[in-house]
Amino acid sequence: MVHCEGDVTVQIAFASYLQKYRIKTDALYLAIKDAIINGTLPLHTKLASTRLLAEQYGLSRGIVTQVYDMLLAEGYVTARSGQGTFVAYRYEQPAEPPRPMHKAALSKWGERVRQLRKNQLGDGYHDHCLYPFHWGHTDMSEFPVKEWNRCMHASLRQMQEDGDVSLRDPQGDPALREAIAAYLLRNRGFAAAPSQIVIVNGSTQAITLLAQLLVEPGMAAVSEEIGYAGVKQAVAAAGARWLPAEIDGSGIIPGSWEARLLFVTPTRQFPTGAVLNLERRQQLLQWAQEREAIIVEDEYDSEFRHKGKPLEPLKALDRRDRVVYIGSFSKAMPSYMRIGYAVLPKALAEPFCAAKELYEPRATGAVEQKALAEFMKSGAYDRHLRRMKRIYGSRFELLRRLLPAELPDLFEWVESDTGLHIFGWWRDSEERYERYAAICRAEGVRWAVARHGKGGTEGLVAGGAGNEDQANRQAAVRIGCYFHFIHMSLKRLEQGVAVMKAASETLNK
Ligand SMILES: Cc1ncc(COP(=O)(O)O)c(C=O)c1O
């Protein structure tokens, strides 16, 4: 009972509030405040005296006085001296009863992003399946857990000693940036100043931020067709016009695109695996110079070349500082780690950091970053890479031999001596492809697919068909399929291919 005027009293739901909030002061305060806001205690209503209310609910007068003071401070009630405490809030009857929000009114950017998510993945992409060729992740059974734990413990100890300082730099842990610079010089043949390196949450974050930073809605951005879906999504989210750059067996075909931004995978075209020759590399750099454009070079798995020496990245030829180099630890380290990096031209380093800082004023994964720096500095990373190259190399050899041998007719397999997936073009009709993919899916085999000529952001669709936009399809759609293998044992790979072979026989019946 709160309102007390003559005989009129109004009950407040103190008991149920107490059950919910446990603390008497909170419960009383919220019970009265809610009664005022929802009109149960209308404007000018006189509240019961502190003594009466305390008696009513078995509270101390101190608690009631404290609650009245809180309501007074917030303006819900006024106190008139000698007369009592009165409601000071005018309740307005809403024109129609409040309805829960079903659809948030989004900005154009928000709408674009929402749409992208809808198109992004085919049904069941994350479902467990027996032969998951559709995505690859580090084989954790081969990961040097002991060494990594040592680095994580050292990192935690250091964090405790340094306190907050080590979390401050959104550009990324300085020791990790130094270790990456040393790695790049040793293994990728170019010098990068740690001040131009920014640690990101996987290279996807760098790609997205660069699209946001470098294109206005309506402007053009170029990327390979077929190519990495994440790039197309970043371009679409930025509201930019996506210009497809054709590819052939030697990677991207340089064009005179009217654009200021190009995303490219020169070391190993994604997903076909083609290596870009020197002449084309020089043409791309020339184009960037003439257009004052930026080239984003995405090196997503260059650590794993199974034969010969890896080619130098485009960045090593970049005399005019027009190339952003992006690298990732996603293929070498546990997938949950989400650490990538961007090496930025001098003029872009500061705006890029500012953009990153907007989303993350403090470094995320600071413990892992520091641990990774130690892992690299101690030589454990190089040892791990050497070992994984051997292990992945034998899986690669097996799959590279088996797929063309067991499935010679359905796919045109692309020769490659490097990488962490095997690529093939589907040779037959789209309709037969859908049937084949469905048979394989039913048997637990999935793979990733990129369709040439489909435009925009195609689904990264496991085992074939997904939620696709029919209108987007063109007559000459070419279907590229790629098969990840690093997370599967030799036996599992053999079994997966055997299932695919059996499915091809079913298709031909
Ligand atoms: C070509 C390409 N670029 C970028 C990425 C994103 O990698 P990250 O895990 O570092 O975000 C991937 C992921 O598989 C990829 O295949």
Ligand as a Chemical Component Dictionary entry (heavy atoms), coordinates in Angstrom:
data_LIG
# 
_chem_comp.id                   LIG 
_chem_comp.type                 NON-POLYMER 
_chem_comp.pdbx_formal_charge   0 
_chem_comp.three_letter_code    LIG 
# 
loop_
_chem_comp_atom.comp_id 
_chem_comp_atom.atom_id 
_chem_comp_atom.alt_atom_id 
_chem_comp_atom.type_symbol 
_chem_comp_atom.charge 
_chem_comp_atom.model_Cartn_x 
_chem_comp_atom.model_Cartn_y 
_chem_comp_atom.model_Cartn_z 
_chem_comp_atom.pdbx_ordinal 
LIG C1 C1 C 0 41.250 -16.532 -49.661 1  
LIG C2 C2 C 0 40.949 -16.298 -48.227 2  
LIG N1 N1 N 0 41.148 -15.078 -47.698 3  
LIG C3 C3 C 0 40.862 -14.819 -46.414 4  
LIG C4 C4 C 0 40.366 -15.779 -45.577 5  
LIG C5 C5 C 0 40.017 -15.414 -44.157 6  
LIG O1 O1 O 0 40.852 -15.963 -43.259 7  
LIG P1 P1 P 0 40.815 -15.593 -41.699 8  
LIG O2 O2 O 0 40.499 -16.863 -41.014 9  
LIG O3 O3 O 0 42.185 -15.101 -41.412 10 
LIG O4 O4 O 0 39.791 -14.537 -41.487 11 
LIG C6 C6 C 0 40.134 -17.060 -46.068 12 
LIG C7 C7 C 0 39.586 -18.085 -45.191 13 
LIG O5 O5 O 0 39.552 -19.244 -45.457 14 
LIG C8 C8 C 0 40.445 -17.345 -47.429 15 
LIG O6 O6 O 0 40.231 -18.556 -47.923 16 
# 
loop_
_chem_comp_bond.comp_id 
_chem_comp_bond.atom_id_1 
_chem_comp_bond.atom_id_2 
_chem_comp_bond.value_order 
_chem_comp_bond.pdbx_ordinal 
LIG C1 C2 SING 1  
LIG C2 N1 SING 2  
LIG C2 C8 DOUB 3  
LIG N1 C3 DOUB 4  
LIG C3 C4 SING 5  
LIG C4 C5 SING 6  
LIG C4 C6 DOUB 7  
LIG C5 O1 SING 8  
LIG O1 P1 SING 9  
LIG P1 O2 DOUB 10 
LIG P1 O3 SING 11 
LIG P1 O4 SING 12 
LIG C6 C7 SING 13 
LIG C6 C8 SING 14 
LIG C7 O5 DOUB 15 
LIG C8 O6 SING 16 
# 
